[in-house]
Amino acid sequence: MVRITLTDQEPPTTWNRLAAHEYGFYANVNPNVAHPRWSQASERRITKGGLFSQNRIDTEMFNGYREVAPLYSNMDLTRYY
């Protein structure tokens, strides 16, 4: 880490620069909120069958990284998904 900058505004991110109407600053995966173009309720695992295999599983909140859940404890996760 070279530098830390504190600001009172949300800086632009890769996701909201590329598709601001689809991704907010947090760009979280919330299986309970549909993405504007698709459901986030399930995901396709990339396996030996390839990307287009039918091997779908239920999406976990925060992609399964439960350690980050406390960071979002007081947020409306239907708005800031």
Beta strands, then each sheet from edge to edge (+ up, - down):
strand 1: 42-44
strand 2: 56-58
sheet 1: 1+ 2-
end
